[in-house]
Amino acid sequence: MTPRRTINFTICSIHLGIFIIWLIAWEQLFTKTGYIIWGSSVLLGAAIFILRLRQSGKSIGNSDRLLGLATILSILLAVISVFIGYTVASMP
């Protein structure tokens, strides 16, 4: 396995771990440490994907596509979480 694929799969595993924690024990994710891990993984995943996209042009590998998809889904999960938080906070 190449270092490129190893990095991609490692970041995807972190995204998957965040999703599992979000489903099982969301309270642990909404702490200062959870925010740091979540934000760092999203920023790192997006930065690596954009860097690889610029280097490779339009031909990126499957592991790069997987990294991009996992990063987008992690961002979507954050947006859904903010929406849920505002909805619950506005309830009487």
N, C-alpha and C positions, 0 to 999 in steps of 0.2 A: 504494500500500500504506500502510495506516495505521501510526502509530507502535506501536500495540498489537500488531498482527500482526508487525511487524518485531522487536519485543522477544521475542515468543513464538518466532518462527522462529530467532532468534539463540540463544536458550537451548536450543532443541531441537537445533540444530546442534552446540552444545557437548556435549550429551548423546550425540549420535551419534558425535562425535569421540572421546569417552571410551570408548564401546563398541568402536569400531574399534581404538583403542590397546589395549584390554583383550584383544581377539582376536589382534592381531598382535604387539605388544611389551609384554606385561603388566608386565615389569620396570620400564619407565619410568613406569608408572602408580602403582606402589607405592613411591613416594619421597615426601619431604616436600612437594615442589611438586605432585606428582600428587594427594596427599591434599587439599591446599588447593584445587586446581582442582575436584576431584570434589565435595568437601563444599560449596564455595561455589556450584557450579552447582545442586546439589540444594536447598540452602537458598533460593537466589534463585528457582528454579523453583517450589518449594512456596509461598514467600511471595507471589509474584506471582499464582499460581493461587488461593490462598485469598483474597487481596485482591480479585481480580476476581470471585470467586464471591460474596463479601459485597456488592460493589457492584451486581452485576447480578441478584442473586437467583438464581432457578433457570434463567434463560435466559442461557447463556454461548455464545460462538461456537465454531466448529470449531477455530480456532487455540488457543483456551483449553483445549479438550478435548485437543488434541494435546500441549500443554504439560503438562497434568496426567498424561497417559499416559506421556510421555517421562520425567517426573520419577519416577513410580512405577516404571518399568522401570529407571531408574538406581539407585533405592534397592534394588530387587530384585537387581540386579547386585552391589551392595555386600554384601548379605546372603549371596549365593552365594559371593562372594569370601572372606568371613570363614569360611564353612562349609568351603570348600576349604582355606583356610589351616590351620584347626584339624585337619582330617582328615589333611593331609600332615604336620603337625607331630607328630601322634600315632603316625605309622608308625615302626616300628623301623628 
